[in-house]
Amino acid sequence: LSDLKLLHTLRIPGGPPHGMMHDTDTAQRHLFPGEPRVLRDGKTVMLATFTCGLYTVTGVDTGAPRIQPVYRFPGKDCAVPVVIGDYWVQTVPELRAVVALDVSNPAAPREVSRVDLGESSTPHWLASDATGRRLVVNNGSRRDGRLYLLRFDPVTGALSRDAAFPVLDMTRMTVPGIGEVHGVPHGAVFSR
């Protein structure tokens, strides 16, 4: 890593995308950037913030990269997304849901599907299996120790609960030699 050098520093714009100028939501969506993902074209990067903003970064292969706000989700604490083909799949705690956006036109993402995980859910971390057809979601709340398994259609972007294995509840577990514990899964990955 000693041969790395800083190429650019980009300021994330704080204003809403043009199409959202009349929205009454005044949250600072540009704060706490954290989850960049390269899109299918291999040259456009989308960047999510933990304050639920979504931005495109273009021109990363040039001397003049540019960052633009393109979408915002309600609330805060939006966390770890996945990109599957032309879809950006995002946890949105405010909605208690996972939302799929079609990002085939990165400048104008549009919602194509959402799955509500229920009143006590605060979806936080998302991971996809190697096929892009199954997703695992955890909660960002200590009060909800569940993992959810979802189905994803990579052609249409449709999300649904996995009927064969809808939820793994770790809220109360008995651990040999310890007794009853309250599980709080934070991260999630699929293994091959």
Backbone as ProteinMPNN parsed JSONL, in Angstrom:
{"seq_chain_A": "LSDLKLLHTLRIPGGPPHGMMHDTDTAQRHLFPGEPRVLRDGKTVMLATFTCGLYTVTGVDTGAPRIQPVYRFPGKDCAVPVVIGDYWVQTVPELRAVVALDVSNPAAPREVSRVDLGESSTPHWLASDATGRRLVVNNGSRRDGRLYLLRFDPVTGALSRDAAFPVLDMTRMTVPGIGEVHGVPHGAVFSR", "coords_chain_A": {"N_chain_A": [[0.798, -1.201, 0.0], [2.118, 1.13, 0.152], [2.615, 2.499, -2.178], [0.436, 3.992, -2.868], [-1.352, 6.961, -3.798], [-2.957, 10.097, -3.287], [-5.449, 10.983, -5.521], [-7.732, 12.578, -6.064], [-9.95, 14.743, -4.288], [-13.266, 14.869, -3.53], [-15.962, 16.993, -2.941], [-18.972, 16.28, -1.414], [-22.041, 17.206, -2.659], [-24.502, 19.133, -0.908], [-27.126, 19.782, -1.545], [-30.495, 18.888, -2.661], [-31.345, 16.544, -5.343], [-32.348, 17.908, -8.524], [-34.997, 17.149, -9.268], [-36.173, 16.867, -6.82], [-36.514, 19.239, -5.569], [-38.735, 20.528, -4.441], [-39.437, 19.096, -2.288], [-40.157, 18.672, 1.173], [-38.393, 17.627, 2.966], [-35.616, 18.252, 4.835], [-33.258, 17.084, 5.586], [-29.746, 16.453, 5.974], [-28.461, 14.929, 3.569], [-25.962, 14.392, 2.514], [-24.106, 13.724, 4.382], [-21.849, 11.521, 6.137], [-20.689, 9.574, 4.169], [-20.365, 6.285, 2.815], [-20.627, 3.841, 1.36], [-19.564, 3.035, -1.463], [-20.196, 1.736, -4.743], [-19.378, 0.042, -7.735], [-20.985, 0.316, -10.836], [-22.701, -1.658, -13.37], [-21.649, -0.805, -15.847], [-18.992, -0.513, -15.357], [-17.62, 1.852, -14.996], [-19.037, 3.874, -13.778], [-19.669, 5.021, -10.546], [-21.685, 4.482, -7.738], [-22.571, 6.097, -4.771], [-23.507, 5.662, -1.502], [-24.874, 7.225, 1.404], [-24.834, 7.239, 4.993], [-26.811, 8.815, 5.837], [-28.808, 8.459, 4.127], [-28.632, 9.385, 1.466], [-28.06, 9.206, -2.092], [-25.641, 9.067, -4.569], [-24.091, 9.724, -7.765], [-20.901, 9.037, -9.085], [-19.032, 10.1, -11.617], [-16.717, 9.921, -14.384], [-14.458, 8.837, -13.209], [-12.298, 7.707, -14.374], [-10.97, 9.753, -15.509], [-9.334, 12.988, -15.439], [-11.059, 14.617, -14.159], [-13.213, 13.883, -12.151], [-16.7, 13.693, -11.212], [-19.315, 14.387, -8.918], [-22.707, 13.778, -8.199], [-25.913, 14.374, -6.706], [-28.515, 11.964, -6.776], [-30.662, 10.56, -5.737], [-32.769, 10.086, -2.889], [-33.478, 8.456, 0.117], [-36.037, 8.106, 2.626], [-35.548, 9.176, 6.055], [-32.856, 8.041, 8.215], [-29.696, 6.382, 8.776], [-29.425, 4.515, 6.711], [-27.822, 1.742, 5.392], [-25.667, -0.841, 4.491], [-25.626, -1.529, 1.112], [-26.354, -3.539, -1.873], [-25.286, -4.182, -5.236], [-26.82, -5.537, -7.985], [-26.589, -6.536, -11.125], [-28.423, -4.28, -12.986], [-29.5, -3.113, -10.732], [-29.812, -1.376, -7.683], [-29.833, -2.26, -4.427], [-31.159, -1.511, -1.356], [-31.072, -1.087, 2.191], [-33.555, 0.409, 4.207], [-34.161, 1.806, 7.024], [-36.124, 3.621, 8.037], [-38.391, 3.038, 6.536], [-38.716, 0.468, 7.274], [-37.912, -1.491, 5.526], [-36.575, -3.155, 2.591], [-35.365, -1.844, -0.373], [-35.494, -1.842, -3.907], [-33.843, -0.293, -6.536], [-33.957, 0.619, -9.942], [-31.119, 1.203, -11.666], [-30.267, 1.497, -14.235], [-30.2, 3.774, -15.722], [-28.146, 5.747, -14.329], [-28.334, 8.43, -13.556], [-30.955, 8.834, -12.995], [-32.356, 7.115, -10.928], [-34.932, 4.698, -10.234], [-37.538, 3.481, -8.188], [-38.349, 0.063, -8.101], [-39.2, -2.055, -6.624], [-40.124, -3.167, -3.329], [-39.75, -4.61, -0.093], [-41.429, -5.031, 2.859], [-40.342, -5.444, 6.131], [-41.598, -5.533, 8.54], [-43.036, -4.123, 11.581], [-41.251, -3.998, 13.849], [-38.778, -4.083, 12.746], [-35.521, -2.965, 11.743], [-33.904, -2.693, 9.174], [-30.508, -3.181, 8.217], [-27.918, -4.24, 7.275], [-26.927, -5.776, 4.261], [-26.531, -8.56, 2.128], [-25.637, -10.418, -0.779], [-26.111, -13.603, -2.37], [-23.957, -15.646, -4.503], [-25.363, -15.972, -6.873], [-27.026, -13.822, -7.042], [-29.672, -14.012, -6.463], [-30.595, -14.49, -3.946], [-30.883, -12.811, -0.837], [-29.513, -11.754, 2.256], [-30.532, -10.187, 5.209], [-29.87, -8.141, 7.977], [-30.708, -6.691, 11.183], [-30.358, -3.382, 12.493], [-30.756, -2.906, 15.099], [-30.674, -3.396, 18.601], [-32.888, -4.458, 19.746], [-34.058, -6.214, 18.013], [-33.28, -9.254, 17.021], [-33.171, -10.642, 14.547], [-32.52, -12.354, 11.443], [-33.2, -12.0, 8.022], [-34.198, -13.755, 5.109], [-34.31, -13.057, 1.764], [-35.789, -13.154, -1.524], [-34.645, -12.341, -4.788], [-35.28, -11.078, -7.972], [-33.219, -10.927, -10.59], [-33.803, -10.025, -13.124], [-36.172, -8.474, -13.181], [-36.028, -6.997, -10.861], [-37.627, -7.517, -8.717], [-38.452, -7.961, -5.318], [-38.923, -10.297, -2.65], [-40.096, -12.096, 0.245], [-38.354, -15.003, 1.331], [-40.028, -17.873, 1.151], [-39.336, -20.433, 1.977], [-37.445, -20.114, 3.962], [-37.962, -17.823, 5.84], [-37.134, -16.267, 8.123], [-34.596, -16.032, 10.619], [-34.571, -16.225, 13.908], [-32.749, -14.818, 16.388], [-33.123, -13.741, 18.796], [-33.594, -14.848, 21.366], [-31.517, -17.212, 22.489], [-30.202, -20.366, 23.459], [-27.116, -21.054, 24.733], [-24.784, -23.563, 25.092], [-23.252, -24.014, 28.227], [-23.314, -21.339, 28.79], [-25.909, -20.336, 28.836], [-29.047, -18.631, 28.416], [-28.976, -16.257, 25.844], [-29.057, -13.045, 24.226], [-29.122, -12.617, 20.926], [-27.513, -10.451, 18.634], [-27.224, -9.979, 15.583], [-24.939, -8.403, 13.448], [-23.474, -8.075, 11.011], [-23.626, -9.623, 7.732], [-23.027, -12.273, 5.501], [-22.779, -14.346, 2.556], [-21.64, -17.665, 2.164], [-19.569, -19.701, 0.109]], "CA_chain_A": [[0.0, 0.0, 0.0], [2.97, 2.315, 0.247], [2.674, 3.216, -3.454], [-0.818, 4.704, -3.104], [-1.296, 8.413, -3.679], [-4.243, 10.764, -3.415], [-5.688, 11.518, -6.856], [-8.746, 13.637, -6.02], [-10.877, 14.845, -3.167], [-14.528, 15.402, -4.033], [-16.926, 17.448, -1.935], [-20.312, 15.769, -1.698], [-22.975, 18.331, -2.606], [-25.534, 18.992, 0.112], [-28.469, 20.068, -2.035], [-31.242, 17.758, -3.21], [-31.398, 16.479, -6.799], [-33.284, 18.873, -9.098], [-36.356, 16.626, -9.231], [-36.665, 16.818, -5.445], [-36.362, 20.591, -5.034], [-39.917, 20.981, -3.715], [-39.635, 18.198, -1.151], [-40.0, 19.387, 2.446], [-37.356, 16.957, 3.752], [-34.423, 19.109, 4.868], [-32.136, 16.339, 6.163], [-28.451, 16.601, 5.321], [-28.24, 13.614, 2.957], [-24.584, 14.237, 2.05], [-23.233, 13.387, 5.505], [-21.455, 10.146, 6.431], [-20.588, 8.685, 3.016], [-19.763, 5.055, 3.284], [-20.797, 2.598, 0.623], [-19.475, 3.154, -2.922], [-20.3, 0.511, -5.527], [-19.211, 0.221, -9.175], [-22.142, -0.19, -11.568], [-22.471, -2.637, -14.433], [-20.835, -0.25, -16.94], [-17.596, -0.589, -14.956], [-16.98, 3.16, -14.861], [-19.851, 4.742, -12.925], [-19.716, 4.605, -9.148], [-22.744, 5.071, -6.922], [-22.13, 6.258, -3.396], [-24.588, 5.844, -0.532], [-24.484, 7.806, 2.685], [-25.599, 6.721, 6.126], [-27.948, 9.719, 6.007], [-29.77, 7.99, 3.116], [-28.476, 9.999, 0.155], [-27.445, 8.371, -3.118], [-24.919, 9.943, -5.489], [-23.273, 9.099, -8.797], [-19.565, 9.583, -9.317], [-18.675, 9.795, -13.002], [-15.411, 10.432, -14.785], [-13.395, 8.365, -12.313], [-11.153, 7.337, -15.197], [-10.464, 10.989, -16.117], [-8.749, 13.924, -14.485], [-12.1, 15.501, -13.624], [-14.397, 13.158, -11.684], [-17.811, 14.556, -10.804], [-20.283, 13.726, -8.042], [-24.024, 14.409, -8.285], [-26.995, 13.704, -5.98], [-29.494, 11.409, -7.716], [-31.815, 9.937, -5.079], [-32.685, 10.042, -1.434], [-34.436, 7.628, 0.836], [-36.447, 8.794, 3.854], [-34.946, 8.79, 7.324], [-31.406, 8.015, 8.401], [-29.093, 5.08, 9.069], [-29.372, 3.584, 5.586], [-26.485, 1.174, 5.552], [-24.92, -1.58, 3.479], [-26.395, -1.937, -0.059], [-25.713, -4.398, -2.868], [-25.623, -3.94, -6.633], [-27.005, -6.775, -8.742], [-26.927, -6.117, -12.489], [-28.833, -2.876, -13.075], [-30.306, -2.78, -9.556], [-29.234, -0.97, -6.403], [-30.739, -2.762, -3.392], [-30.793, -0.706, -0.194], [-31.842, -1.147, 3.433], [-34.101, 1.724, 4.57], [-34.782, 1.608, 8.33], [-37.319, 4.457, 8.2], [-39.503, 2.33, 5.895], [-38.674, -0.916, 7.744], [-37.979, -2.196, 4.253], [-35.476, -3.22, 1.638], [-35.875, -1.212, -1.585], [-34.704, -2.053, -5.119], [-33.897, 0.779, -7.528], [-33.381, 0.389, -11.263], [-30.095, 2.225, -11.908], [-29.761, 1.378, -15.606], [-29.857, 5.171, -15.984], [-27.691, 6.147, -12.997], [-28.721, 9.804, -13.24], [-32.378, 8.87, -12.647], [-32.802, 5.844, -10.349], [-36.365, 4.623, -9.945], [-37.906, 2.33, -7.366], [-39.095, -0.98, -8.808], [-39.732, -3.042, -5.69], [-39.742, -3.044, -1.92], [-40.336, -5.609, 0.797], [-41.562, -4.537, 4.23], [-39.933, -6.497, 7.059], [-42.42, -5.518, 9.748], [-43.006, -2.964, 12.475], [-40.104, -3.938, 14.77], [-37.547, -4.255, 11.982], [-34.694, -1.83, 11.329], [-32.914, -3.321, 8.296], [-29.226, -2.485, 8.298], [-26.836, -4.793, 6.463], [-27.468, -6.59, 3.185], [-25.538, -9.297, 1.348], [-26.21, -11.241, -1.841], [-25.371, -14.822, -2.686], [-23.217, -15.545, -5.764], [-26.29, -15.931, -8.006], [-27.792, -12.581, -7.024], [-31.098, -14.331, -6.309], [-30.953, -14.528, -2.517], [-30.292, -11.754, -0.026], [-29.673, -11.873, 3.701], [-30.671, -8.851, 5.795], [-29.915, -8.113, 9.438], [-31.267, -5.483, 11.774], [-29.397, -2.511, 13.148], [-31.292, -2.594, 16.424], [-30.455, -4.42, 19.629], [-34.16, -5.049, 20.16], [-34.515, -7.179, 17.017], [-32.176, -10.153, 16.71], [-33.545, -11.53, 13.45], [-31.967, -12.304, 10.094], [-34.234, -12.29, 7.034], [-33.745, -14.207, 3.807], [-35.19, -12.543, 0.718], [-35.569, -13.554, -2.914], [-34.491, -11.205, -5.691], [-35.314, -11.425, -9.39], [-32.257, -10.021, -11.218], [-34.326, -9.527, -14.398], [-37.191, -7.441, -12.951], [-35.753, -6.257, -9.632], [-38.653, -7.827, -7.715], [-38.043, -8.488, -4.014], [-39.956, -10.997, -1.886], [-39.568, -12.927, 1.329], [-38.097, -16.393, 0.978], [-41.033, -18.667, 1.858], [-38.721, -21.635, 2.546], [-36.637, -19.752, 5.126], [-38.23, -16.391, 5.913], [-36.483, -15.524, 9.195], [-33.86, -16.742, 11.663], [-34.706, -15.386, 15.099], [-31.665, -15.036, 17.344], [-33.425, -12.893, 19.946], [-33.32, -15.644, 22.571], [-30.86, -18.469, 22.148], [-29.515, -21.032, 24.559], [-25.753, -21.413, 24.377], [-24.273, -24.494, 26.1], [-22.249, -23.497, 29.142], [-23.552, -19.92, 29.064], [-27.324, -20.135, 29.133], [-29.804, -17.867, 27.432], [-28.36, -15.011, 25.396], [-29.788, -12.247, 23.237], [-28.273, -12.439, 19.754], [-27.647, -9.207, 17.877], [-26.386, -10.102, 14.387], [-24.666, -7.085, 12.873], [-23.084, -8.227, 9.616], [-24.147, -10.818, 7.082], [-22.406, -12.642, 4.235], [-23.036, -15.698, 2.081], [-20.421, -18.439, 1.969], [-19.696, -20.623, -1.031]], "C_chain_A": [[0.84, 1.263, 0.0], [3.039, 3.102, -1.061], [1.373, 3.953, -3.787], [-0.608, 6.202, -2.979], [-2.691, 8.98, -3.91], [-4.372, 11.347, -4.816], [-6.644, 12.707, -6.831], [-9.45, 13.609, -4.678], [-12.131, 15.504, -3.713], [-15.412, 15.806, -2.869], [-18.303, 16.93, -2.346], [-21.296, 16.926, -1.579], [-24.107, 18.079, -1.617], [-26.939, 19.196, -0.376], [-29.16, 18.845, -2.591], [-31.129, 17.723, -4.728], [-32.495, 17.411, -7.317], [-34.736, 18.403, -8.986], [-36.956, 16.592, -7.839], [-36.632, 18.197, -4.792], [-37.543, 21.039, -4.178], [-40.254, 20.082, -2.535], [-39.393, 18.973, 0.141], [-38.954, 18.749, 3.354], [-36.081, 17.793, 3.692], [-33.203, 18.401, 5.458], [-30.872, 16.529, 5.324], [-28.022, 15.255, 4.751], [-26.793, 13.371, 2.544], [-23.627, 13.802, 3.162], [-22.977, 11.887, 5.6], [-21.462, 9.234, 5.205], [-19.93, 7.384, 3.437], [-19.806, 3.864, 2.37], [-20.75, 2.798, -0.891], [-19.56, 1.782, -3.588], [-20.124, 0.862, -7.007], [-20.417, -0.404, -9.87], [-21.713, -1.083, -12.72], [-21.571, -2.102, -15.549], [-19.34, -0.235, -16.62], [-16.903, 0.749, -14.774], [-17.772, 4.156, -14.027], [-19.876, 4.158, -11.524], [-20.938, 5.259, -8.512], [-22.261, 5.034, -5.489], [-23.349, 6.492, -2.518], [-24.016, 6.494, 0.716], [-25.342, 7.194, 3.783], [-26.736, 7.664, 6.51], [-28.914, 9.569, 4.832], [-29.759, 8.765, 1.805], [-27.815, 9.021, -0.801], [-26.894, 9.297, -4.203], [-24.266, 9.114, -6.582], [-21.933, 9.815, -8.834], [-19.188, 9.138, -10.722], [-17.303, 10.385, -13.302], [-14.281, 9.967, -13.895], [-12.143, 7.96, -13.084], [-10.548, 8.551, -15.911], [-9.811, 11.85, -15.038], [-9.775, 14.82, -13.821], [-13.333, 14.71, -13.181], [-15.447, 14.125, -11.144], [-18.795, 13.753, -9.96], [-21.594, 14.514, -8.068], [-25.032, 13.657, -7.422], [-28.028, 13.193, -6.979], [-30.738, 10.84, -7.039], [-31.657, 10.102, -3.579], [-33.83, 9.204, -0.886], [-34.861, 8.389, 2.082], [-35.647, 8.312, 5.061], [-33.444, 8.885, 7.357], [-30.98, 6.575, 8.646], [-29.255, 4.062, 7.95], [-27.948, 3.031, 5.565], [-26.057, 0.393, 4.321], [-25.819, -2.074, 2.335], [-25.675, -3.021, -0.856], [-26.134, -3.914, -4.251], [-25.693, -5.293, -7.311], [-27.456, -6.364, -10.14], [-27.213, -4.629, -12.531], [-29.629, -2.415, -11.863], [-29.437, -2.446, -8.346], [-30.237, -1.408, -5.353], [-30.259, -2.201, -2.057], [-31.681, -1.01, 1.014], [-32.287, 0.271, 3.782], [-34.848, 1.573, 5.897], [-36.07, 2.405, 8.537], [-38.562, 3.773, 7.626], [-39.677, 0.918, 6.443], [-38.684, -1.87, 6.539], [-36.619, -2.276, 3.575], [-36.069, -2.749, 0.311], [-34.926, -1.504, -2.745], [-34.942, -0.895, -6.079], [-33.313, 0.283, -8.838], [-32.402, 1.533, -11.508], [-29.485, 2.067, -13.301], [-29.468, 2.758, -16.186], [-29.431, 5.743, -14.636], [-28.088, 7.568, -12.591], [-30.175, 9.906, -12.784], [-32.839, 7.521, -12.098], [-34.312, 5.868, -10.109], [-36.661, 3.349, -9.166], [-38.726, 1.345, -8.194], [-39.708, -1.995, -7.858], [-39.324, -2.678, -4.275], [-40.406, -4.182, -1.166], [-40.269, -5.057, 2.213], [-41.226, -5.684, 5.173], [-40.695, -6.464, 8.378], [-42.093, -4.387, 10.694], [-41.749, -2.873, 13.339], [-38.753, -4.013, 14.055], [-36.849, -2.927, 11.709], [-33.581, -2.37, 10.429], [-31.647, -2.485, 8.183], [-28.215, -2.977, 7.264], [-27.441, -5.781, 5.482], [-26.321, -7.299, 2.489], [-26.271, -10.184, 0.357], [-25.416, -12.528, -1.973], [-24.739, -14.66, -4.073], [-24.136, -15.454, -6.978], [-27.027, -14.604, -8.112], [-29.276, -12.806, -6.839], [-31.549, -14.425, -4.85], [-30.188, -13.436, -1.788], [-30.49, -12.09, 1.437], [-29.622, -10.454, 4.264], [-30.64, -8.988, 7.305], [-30.515, -6.799, 9.895], [-30.183, -4.689, 12.46], [-29.815, -2.159, 14.557], [-31.034, -3.735, 17.395], [-31.761, -5.097, 20.026], [-34.662, -6.114, 19.182], [-33.341, -8.032, 16.555], [-32.477, -11.108, 15.572], [-32.712, -11.281, 12.192], [-33.087, -12.705, 9.146], [-33.58, -12.781, 5.753], [-34.779, -13.76, 2.783], [-34.829, -13.168, -0.616], [-35.488, -12.288, -3.758], [-34.507, -11.719, -7.117], [-34.388, -10.454, -10.126], [-32.701, -9.49, -12.583], [-35.272, -8.351, -14.177], [-36.898, -6.545, -11.75], [-36.739, -6.545, -8.515], [-38.039, -8.462, -6.471], [-39.214, -9.215, -3.375], [-39.288, -11.751, -0.745], [-39.37, -14.343, 0.815], [-39.037, -17.263, 1.799], [-40.424, -19.899, 2.531], [-37.94, -21.335, 3.82], [-36.791, -18.259, 5.368], [-37.451, -15.628, 6.973], [-35.735, -16.479, 10.121], [-33.861, -15.823, 12.869], [-33.631, -15.763, 16.105], [-31.883, -14.227, 18.62], [-33.149, -13.607, 21.259], [-32.759, -16.989, 22.14], [-30.23, -19.047, 23.406], [-28.16, -21.501, 24.06], [-25.219, -22.335, 25.469], [-23.152, -23.868, 26.926], [-22.431, -22.031, 29.498], [-24.987, -19.68, 29.508], [-28.002, -19.344, 28.037], [-29.104, -16.544, 27.121], [-29.274, -14.326, 24.387], [-28.846, -11.991, 22.071], [-28.563, -11.138, 19.039], [-26.738, -9.321, 16.649], [-26.182, -8.738, 13.746], [-24.322, -7.168, 11.389], [-23.657, -9.504, 9.049], [-23.409, -11.031, 5.764], [-22.906, -14.02, 3.831], [-21.695, -16.379, 1.884], [-20.635, -19.387, 0.799], [-19.604, -22.045, -0.581]], "O_chain_A": [[0.302, 2.361, -0.141], [3.476, 4.253, -1.062], [1.235, 4.483, -4.889], [0.197, 6.666, -2.172], [-3.498, 8.403, -4.639], [-3.513, 12.112, -5.255], [-6.404, 13.719, -7.489], [-9.529, 12.571, -4.021], [-12.062, 16.585, -4.297], [-15.588, 15.042, -1.92], [-18.738, 17.12, -3.482], [-21.386, 17.561, -0.528], [-24.607, 16.961, -1.499], [-27.882, 18.815, 0.318], [-28.504, 17.869, -2.954], [-30.85, 18.749, -5.348], [-33.468, 17.671, -6.609], [-35.612, 19.196, -8.641], [-38.146, 16.312, -7.693], [-36.715, 18.297, -3.568], [-37.365, 21.855, -3.273], [-41.259, 20.297, -1.858], [-38.516, 19.835, 0.193], [-38.661, 19.293, 4.419], [-35.531, 18.015, 2.613], [-32.216, 19.055, 5.795], [-30.94, 16.739, 4.113], [-27.285, 14.518, 5.406], [-26.432, 12.231, 2.248], [-22.454, 13.539, 2.896], [-23.81, 11.082, 5.184], [-22.166, 8.224, 5.196], [-19.054, 7.369, 4.301], [-19.052, 2.918, 2.598], [-21.791, 2.737, -1.546], [-19.057, 0.792, -3.058], [-20.661, 1.865, -7.476], [-20.824, -1.517, -9.538], [-20.525, -1.241, -13.003], [-20.806, -2.866, -16.138], [-18.517, 0.025, -17.498], [-15.72, 0.788, -14.433], [-17.231, 5.18, -13.611], [-20.078, 2.958, -11.337], [-21.196, 6.445, -8.72], [-21.627, 4.074, -5.05], [-24.131, 7.411, -2.762], [-22.839, 6.335, 1.041], [-26.438, 6.695, 3.528], [-27.531, 7.356, 7.398], [-29.737, 10.448, 4.579], [-30.769, 8.8, 1.102], [-27.096, 8.116, -0.377], [-27.588, 10.19, -4.688], [-23.926, 7.95, -6.37], [-21.845, 11.028, -8.641], [-19.042, 7.945, -10.987], [-16.799, 11.235, -12.568], [-13.244, 10.626, -13.823], [-11.055, 7.881, -12.513], [-9.717, 8.399, -16.806], [-9.753, 11.467, -13.869], [-9.423, 15.683, -13.016], [-14.397, 14.854, -13.783], [-15.129, 15.221, -10.682], [-19.072, 12.589, -10.249], [-21.6, 15.741, -7.972], [-25.017, 12.426, -7.399], [-28.382, 13.9, -7.922], [-31.764, 10.655, -7.694], [-30.545, 10.241, -3.069], [-34.965, 9.248, -1.36], [-34.112, 9.243, 2.556], [-35.139, 7.191, 5.083], [-32.83, 9.679, 6.644], [-31.811, 5.669, 8.713], [-29.227, 2.859, 8.209], [-26.984, 3.783, 5.708], [-26.086, 0.928, 3.213], [-26.674, -2.934, 2.549], [-24.535, -3.376, -0.555], [-27.196, -3.315, -4.417], [-24.762, -6.095, -7.231], [-28.58, -5.896, -10.317], [-26.369, -3.811, -12.165], [-30.36, -1.429, -11.948], [-28.468, -3.14, -8.036], [-31.387, -0.97, -5.384], [-29.105, -2.389, -1.672], [-32.894, -1.169, 0.876], [-31.509, 1.218, 3.672], [-36.035, 1.249, 5.902], [-37.01, 1.904, 9.155], [-39.657, 3.914, 8.17], [-40.656, 0.242, 6.126], [-39.363, -2.897, 6.536], [-35.668, -1.578, 3.928], [-37.145, -3.196, -0.087], [-33.707, -1.425, -2.593], [-36.082, -0.557, -6.397], [-32.288, -0.398, -8.846], [-32.801, 2.697, -11.554], [-28.337, 2.449, -13.529], [-28.593, 2.903, -17.041], [-30.286, 6.186, -13.869], [-28.167, 7.87, -11.4], [-30.588, 10.936, -12.251], [-33.639, 6.845, -12.744], [-34.893, 6.915, -9.82], [-36.11, 2.284, -9.447], [-39.665, 1.728, -8.892], [-40.631, -2.719, -8.232], [-38.331, -1.986, -4.045], [-41.477, -4.658, -1.543], [-39.207, -4.671, 2.701], [-41.766, -6.781, 5.031], [-40.448, -7.299, 9.248], [-41.026, -3.776, 10.624], [-41.229, -1.776, 13.545], [-37.706, -4.007, 14.702], [-37.493, -1.904, 11.477], [-32.438, -2.493, 10.869], [-31.695, -1.26, 8.069], [-27.715, -2.187, 6.463], [-28.354, -6.532, 5.825], [-25.259, -6.713, 2.282], [-27.383, -10.644, 0.617], [-24.211, -12.557, -1.725], [-24.962, -13.651, -4.742], [-23.736, -14.916, -8.01], [-27.594, -14.293, -9.159], [-30.067, -11.884, -7.038], [-32.746, -14.437, -4.563], [-29.02, -13.169, -2.07], [-31.519, -12.648, 1.817], [-28.796, -9.634, 3.861], [-31.311, -9.857, 7.861], [-30.793, -5.911, 9.09], [-29.204, -5.25, 12.952], [-29.288, -1.216, 15.147], [-31.166, -4.906, 17.039], [-31.744, -6.194, 20.583], [-35.601, -6.843, 19.501], [-32.504, -7.571, 15.779], [-32.079, -12.272, 15.623], [-32.268, -10.165, 11.921], [-33.838, -13.639, 9.426], [-32.528, -12.28, 5.356], [-35.969, -14.046, 2.917], [-33.713, -13.648, -0.815], [-36.167, -11.298, -3.487], [-33.823, -12.691, -7.437], [-34.727, -9.28, -10.275], [-32.052, -8.606, -13.141], [-35.198, -7.348, -14.888], [-37.459, -5.455, -11.636], [-36.7, -5.891, -7.472], [-37.218, -9.374, -6.56], [-40.364, -8.806, -3.534], [-38.085, -12.01, -0.766], [-40.125, -14.821, -0.031], [-38.866, -17.384, 3.013], [-40.94, -20.362, 3.549], [-37.787, -22.212, 4.67], [-35.853, -17.498, 5.13], [-37.128, -14.459, 6.766], [-36.188, -17.595, 10.374], [-33.228, -14.767, 12.856], [-33.603, -16.885, 16.611], [-30.966, -14.047, 19.422], [-32.54, -13.036, 22.163], [-33.443, -17.795, 21.508], [-29.788, -18.318, 24.294], [-28.066, -22.25, 23.087], [-25.194, -21.955, 26.64], [-22.223, -23.27, 26.383], [-21.774, -21.529, 30.409], [-25.243, -18.917, 30.439], [-27.589, -19.379, 26.878], [-28.697, -15.812, 28.024], [-30.144, -14.953, 23.781], [-27.882, -11.237, 22.202], [-29.721, -10.763, 18.858], [-25.612, -8.823, 16.664], [-27.144, -8.001, 13.525], [-24.845, -6.387, 10.595], [-24.122, -10.37, 9.791], [-23.191, -10.087, 5.005], [-23.402, -14.775, 4.667], [-20.722, -15.74, 1.482], [-21.757, -19.82, 0.538], [-19.69, -22.959, -1.401]]}, "name": "protein", "num_of_chains": 1, "seq": "LSDLKLLHTLRIPGGPPHGMMHDTDTAQRHLFPGEPRVLRDGKTVMLATFTCGLYTVTGVDTGAPRIQPVYRFPGKDCAVPVVIGDYWVQTVPELRAVVALDVSNPAAPREVSRVDLGESSTPHWLASDATGRRLVVNNGSRRDGRLYLLRFDPVTGALSRDAAFPVLDMTRMTVPGIGEVHGVPHGAVFSR"}
